[in-house]
Amino acid sequence: MRVARNLAGVCVVRNARDLIGLVCGHYLRIGLGHVRFIDDGSSDGTYELLSRLARKEKRISVSRVSNAEFRQAELISEVANELLRSGFSIILPFDSDEFWNVSGAVLEKRYARSPQIMFRGQWINFVPSERATNPQQLHLLCIKHSAPILDDADEDTITTFKRPFVCFTTWKIGFKAVSPVELGVGQHALNKGPKECDSIRYQIFHLPFRNRSELIKRALDHEPRRAPLRNSPHDSWQSHFHREAVLAGRTDDLWRANSADGNGLLNCNGESIALNRDHRLQTIILKSYAHVALRYRVLL
């Protein structure tokens, strides 16, 4: 894959040791000129793995912060502007569970004549097996279902257990800019930066719940760091909902609603929802694993 020298990715990550090497491999493999990670206080080996990869590949860099609160928007904005000043013109923000389904060469070519522009990607949520209770890469290599996007899957229906979270979708943004930017919470919008938005919609393969223990981590580790920054109950509502559900003893209900049973179904409060047989993320993960293992001799 040709490397897009003026395109950089940026990601804030915390405790994603089982997934982050695959995510890193994906963005290198699709040709980003640089991939910058900000480790936000990981304690599971995430930072050490990224540091090891960065020593082998100059297109990777990682820094570490330790904040009591989840200041993702500030961190992403700061590093995005740093990358812009360094000569990168296209910035692709991503979360540690997001795989943009596009190549760097495609983005570079499409926006070659645009001095500045914003573009969007839409979540396609992939679903692990209900047997994936703890972090294991074997489970990631075997993901074979994506969830249907349901028009009525929203904050109200999800928080009342009428619809699964994996049937919800939203947009994330990337951009080309010539001056400093400010990203909104969650990378859904730019508070400051290009106003024009490309009409093309890319896909983001998203893995929000890769195992059952991830629900516990989100509830007990992630949400307490988000809560102090919440200006409205609707800000990061899904994070608050997952904490409340776990504390109420409904972790199993959440997991059944967002994982695939043996028949390829979700079980949302007694209602079965058919999943799509979909190997696209599995293919990406396998290629990313091979890319890192063969090129850098790093076992993930």
SESEDO-913605 format. One record per residue (C-alpha): x, y, z; residue number from 1; chain. Coordinates in steps of 0.5 Angstrom, whole numbers, plus 500, padded with zeros to 3 digits. Example, Ala and Ser with C-alpha at 12.3 -4.5 7.8 and 13.67 -1.06 7.14 Angstrom:
# residues 2
> east;north;up;nr;kette
> 525;491;516;1;A
> 527;498;514;2;A
This chain:
# residues 300
> east;north;up;nr;kette
> 500;500;500;1;A
> 503;507;498;2;A
> 504;511;504;3;A
> 500;518;504;4;A
> 506;522;507;5;A
> 501;528;509;6;A
> 496;524;512;7;A
> 497;523;520;8;A
> 492;519;525;9;A
> 491;521;532;10;A
> 488;516;538;11;A
> 487;517;545;12;A
> 488;510;548;13;A
> 487;507;555;14;A
> 488;500;557;15;A
> 486;496;550;16;A
> 492;492;550;17;A
> 489;486;546;18;A
> 486;491;541;19;A
> 491;497;540;20;A
> 497;493;536;21;A
> 492;491;531;22;A
> 489;498;530;23;A
> 496;500;530;24;A
> 497;495;524;25;A
> 491;497;520;26;A
> 493;504;520;27;A
> 500;503;518;28;A
> 498;498;513;29;A
> 493;502;509;30;A
> 498;508;508;31;A
> 498;513;514;32;A
> 504;517;514;33;A
> 504;517;521;34;A
> 500;514;527;35;A
> 500;518;533;36;A
> 498;515;540;37;A
> 497;519;547;38;A
> 496;513;552;39;A
> 492;516;557;40;A
> 494;512;564;41;A
> 494;505;561;42;A
> 496;500;566;43;A
> 495;493;562;44;A
> 501;494;557;45;A
> 498;498;552;46;A
> 503;504;553;47;A
> 509;499;553;48;A
> 507;495;546;49;A
> 506;502;543;50;A
> 513;504;545;51;A
> 516;497;542;52;A
> 513;498;536;53;A
> 515;506;535;54;A
> 522;504;536;55;A
> 521;499;530;56;A
> 517;504;526;57;A
> 518;511;525;58;A
> 511;512;523;59;A
> 509;511;530;60;A
> 510;515;536;61;A
> 507;515;543;62;A
> 506;520;549;63;A
> 503;519;555;64;A
> 499;523;560;65;A
> 496;521;567;66;A
> 489;525;568;67;A
> 484;524;573;68;A
> 479;526;568;69;A
> 478;524;560;70;A
> 480;530;557;71;A
> 480;527;550;72;A
> 477;533;546;73;A
> 483;537;549;74;A
> 488;532;547;75;A
> 486;530;540;76;A
> 486;538;539;77;A
> 493;539;541;78;A
> 496;533;538;79;A
> 492;535;531;80;A
> 495;542;531;81;A
> 502;539;533;82;A
> 501;535;527;83;A
> 499;540;522;84;A
> 505;545;524;85;A
> 509;539;523;86;A
> 507;539;516;87;A
> 501;534;516;88;A
> 495;537;512;89;A
> 490;531;513;90;A
> 488;529;520;91;A
> 484;522;521;92;A
> 482;522;529;93;A
> 480;515;531;94;A
> 478;511;537;95;A
> 482;505;539;96;A
> 476;501;537;97;A
> 475;504;530;98;A
> 478;502;524;99;A
> 476;507;518;100;A
> 475;503;512;101;A
> 479;507;507;102;A
> 486;508;504;103;A
> 491;513;506;104;A
> 492;514;498;105;A
> 484;515;497;106;A
> 484;520;502;107;A
> 490;524;499;108;A
> 488;524;492;109;A
> 481;526;493;110;A
> 483;532;497;111;A
> 489;534;494;112;A
> 486;540;491;113;A
> 482;542;497;114;A
> 486;547;501;115;A
> 481;545;507;116;A
> 475;540;508;117;A
> 472;536;513;118;A
> 470;529;512;119;A
> 465;524;515;120;A
> 465;516;517;121;A
> 459;512;519;122;A
> 460;507;525;123;A
> 458;500;522;124;A
> 458;496;529;125;A
> 461;489;529;126;A
> 459;484;534;127;A
> 463;479;538;128;A
> 461;472;540;129;A
> 457;471;547;130;A
> 463;466;549;131;A
> 468;472;549;132;A
> 468;474;556;133;A
> 475;476;557;134;A
> 480;479;553;135;A
> 483;474;548;136;A
> 486;476;541;137;A
> 483;469;539;138;A
> 476;472;540;139;A
> 478;478;536;140;A
> 480;474;530;141;A
> 474;470;530;142;A
> 469;476;529;143;A
> 464;474;524;144;A
> 458;479;525;145;A
> 456;486;524;146;A
> 449;489;527;147;A
> 444;492;523;148;A
> 443;499;524;149;A
> 436;500;527;150;A
> 432;507;526;151;A
> 429;507;532;152;A
> 436;505;536;153;A
> 437;512;540;154;A
> 438;514;547;155;A
> 431;513;549;156;A
> 430;506;547;157;A
> 437;504;548;158;A
> 437;506;555;159;A
> 430;503;557;160;A
> 433;496;554;161;A
> 428;496;548;162;A
> 434;496;543;163;A
> 441;494;543;164;A
> 447;499;543;165;A
> 450;496;537;166;A
> 444;497;533;167;A
> 446;505;534;168;A
> 450;509;529;169;A
> 453;516;529;170;A
> 458;520;525;171;A
> 466;521;526;172;A
> 470;526;523;173;A
> 477;527;519;174;A
> 479;534;516;175;A
> 484;537;512;176;A
> 486;544;515;177;A
> 491;550;514;178;A
> 490;553;521;179;A
> 489;551;528;180;A
> 483;546;529;181;A
> 478;545;535;182;A
> 475;538;536;183;A
> 468;537;539;184;A
> 467;531;544;185;A
> 468;524;541;186;A
> 470;527;535;187;A
> 463;528;532;188;A
> 464;535;530;189;A
> 469;541;529;190;A
> 468;547;534;191;A
> 473;550;530;192;A
> 476;549;523;193;A
> 474;547;516;194;A
> 466;548;515;195;A
> 465;545;508;196;A
> 464;538;509;197;A
> 465;532;503;198;A
> 459;529;501;199;A
> 462;522;501;200;A
> 461;518;507;201;A
> 466;513;509;202;A
> 465;507;513;203;A
> 468;506;520;204;A
> 468;499;522;205;A
> 467;499;530;206;A
> 468;494;535;207;A
> 465;497;542;208;A
> 464;491;546;209;A
> 470;486;544;210;A
> 468;482;551;211;A
> 464;482;557;212;A
> 469;485;561;213;A
> 469;491;557;214;A
> 463;493;560;215;A
> 465;493;567;216;A
> 471;497;565;217;A
> 467;502;561;218;A
> 462;502;567;219;A
> 468;502;573;220;A
> 474;506;570;221;A
> 472;510;564;222;A
> 465;513;566;223;A
> 468;516;573;224;A
> 473;520;569;225;A
> 467;522;564;226;A
> 462;524;569;227;A
> 466;531;572;228;A
> 466;534;565;229;A
> 459;532;563;230;A
> 455;539;561;231;A
> 448;535;560;232;A
> 445;528;561;233;A
> 446;527;554;234;A
> 453;528;553;235;A
> 456;521;553;236;A
> 450;518;555;237;A
> 452;511;553;238;A
> 457;511;558;239;A
> 453;513;563;240;A
> 448;508;561;241;A
> 453;503;561;242;A
> 455;504;568;243;A
> 448;505;571;244;A
> 446;498;568;245;A
> 452;495;571;246;A
> 451;498;578;247;A
> 444;495;577;248;A
> 446;488;576;249;A
> 444;488;569;250;A
> 451;486;566;251;A
> 448;480;563;252;A
> 443;483;560;253;A
> 447;488;557;254;A
> 452;483;554;255;A
> 446;478;551;256;A
> 444;485;547;257;A
> 450;486;544;258;A
> 454;479;543;259;A
> 452;474;538;260;A
> 449;467;540;261;A
> 450;461;537;262;A
> 445;462;532;263;A
> 448;469;530;264;A
> 442;473;534;265;A
> 442;479;539;266;A
> 438;478;545;267;A
> 435;484;547;268;A
> 430;484;553;269;A
> 427;477;550;270;A
> 427;480;543;271;A
> 431;476;538;272;A
> 435;481;533;273;A
> 438;478;527;274;A
> 445;480;525;275;A
> 449;480;519;276;A
> 454;475;517;277;A
> 460;479;515;278;A
> 467;478;515;279;A
> 470;484;513;280;A
> 473;486;520;281;A
> 475;479;521;282;A
> 479;480;514;283;A
> 482;487;517;284;A
> 484;484;523;285;A
> 488;478;520;286;A
> 491;483;515;287;A
> 493;487;521;288;A
> 496;482;525;289;A
> 500;479;519;290;A
> 503;486;518;291;A
> 505;487;525;292;A
> 508;480;526;293;A
> 511;479;519;294;A
> 514;486;518;295;A
> 516;488;525;296;A
> 517;481;528;297;A
> 512;483;534;298;A
> 507;478;537;299;A
> 501;482;539;300;A
